[in-house]
Amino acid sequence: MVKDQDIQKLKGFREFLPGEMKARRKLFESMRKVAEKFGFREIGTPSLEPKELFMIKSGDELVQQTYSFKDKGGRQVTLIPEETPTRARMVKENKDVSKPIKWFSESKFWRYESTQKGRLREFYQFNYDIFGEKSVEADAEIIAVAVEMLKELGLEKAAEIRINDREMLEGILSTYGIEQSMVEVLNIIDDKEKMSQKEFIEELVDAGLSDEESEVVDKVTELSGNFEDVMPELEQLVPDSEESIEAFERLSELKELLDGYDVLENCIIDLSIIRGLAYYTGMVFEIFDKEGDLRALCGGGRYDDLIETLGGEETPAVGFAPGDAVIELLMKREGLWPEEEIETDVYVLNVSESVKKKSMEIARLLRDQDLIVEVDLSGRNFGNQMKYANRINTQKLVIVGERDLKKGEVTVKDMASGEEEQVDLKSLEGYFQ
Ligand code: HAM
């Protein structure tokens, strides 16, 4: 029989103590602030969905990683591994919402991945999406949101946005005769960063490409750098097909708009960015730390067919999602992670039993000022209350004693400087403003 003390937390799942939660709340607040500044509105989504929702377009890899099971009604259900399919369904069902629809949310996700640095089985994402807008302006706004988020977190110098266009890359590859095994080739490119060059070429040959073709794929997907440098080279590679030329022109327009947002220096073109999820149709991007020792912080792109595939009206869409785990690792590495400490504005310390009621009254008065206030709940003596007040990082102590009360006063102590002051009870209410 399993004893209680043998039960441990599951691998890949985390729990957070109040100090850690405080720091995480700051992270999420920053992401929310950016969303609201750009006019994204918050939505709420279910954690459990019918399994088929993810079978349609998320791609095999993700479906393999889901926590799926039969519920008591015999339905195949899945704990959401991502939010994009749910959002697509919501857009399909809410036809009357005026477009463009700009939604954000903070949610928990589950993927049965092999756990490693920055990859867990339960994690959080913020999702930002724009629906009903095909223009490059929407792509540019999504990237501007991503850079603004990096700036808000202080990461704009440590991380960069790597952009590609799937349609353009497919066009380039098909001119080299790589049309038949395109899906397989794209999957191999998606894994390129995890392989050596030799392994990459071998995988392509295994997928049916000739040595020559494999080398072309390697060369093309090595192309990366800032827009100014890469665009002329790219222009030479882009084939004479309508889709590829259009994709290249969109990329040129995107460059101008990103310049307008003053975020061009945060972006580079990288032809190896594919995105594993199967629903992306055009521009795709990922955010990586510049030192390159962490997995992607964020991923996103354009997915113009998903809503139609789910049976809805033709609705172009573009969006991205930052994950909490890698961002935390990068912020810690850069010394930017918020302090993991709880805070207390005031601790009301009662010197004796006789002033307990008065202490509660003072605490209530101060809480009415929206201050974080604690009082003694355990009949502790002066010294122990003081110790506790220190442990909860109290800013100010209000010491309530019989002698002071007789004069209509309390003592207020500043915990940082140690300075004490007698304060009239009547003026206590405004004292902490
Ligand atoms: P994704 O690339 O699968 O995209 O995930 C986005 C981000 O979530 C990743 O860059 C990573 O930071 C985080 N993430 C993903 N899996 C894990 C994991 N197992 N552990 C920790 N963090 C993880 C999507 O999910 C798309 N639905 C994003 C999107 C929104 N595309 C358009 N709109």
Boltz pocket constraint, residues with backbone or C-beta under 6 A from the ligand:
constraints:
  - pocket:
      binder: B
      contacts: [[A, 81], [A, 82], [A, 83], [A, 84], [A, 111], [A, 113], [A, 118], [A, 119], [A, 120], [A, 121], [A, 122], [A, 123], [A, 124], [A, 125], [A, 127], [A, 128], [A, 129], [A, 277], [A, 287], [A, 296], [A, 297], [A, 298], [A, 299], [A, 300], [A, 301], [A, 318], [A, 319], [A, 320], [A, 321], [A, 322], [A, 323], [A, 324], [A, 325], [A, 326]]
      max_distance: 6.0
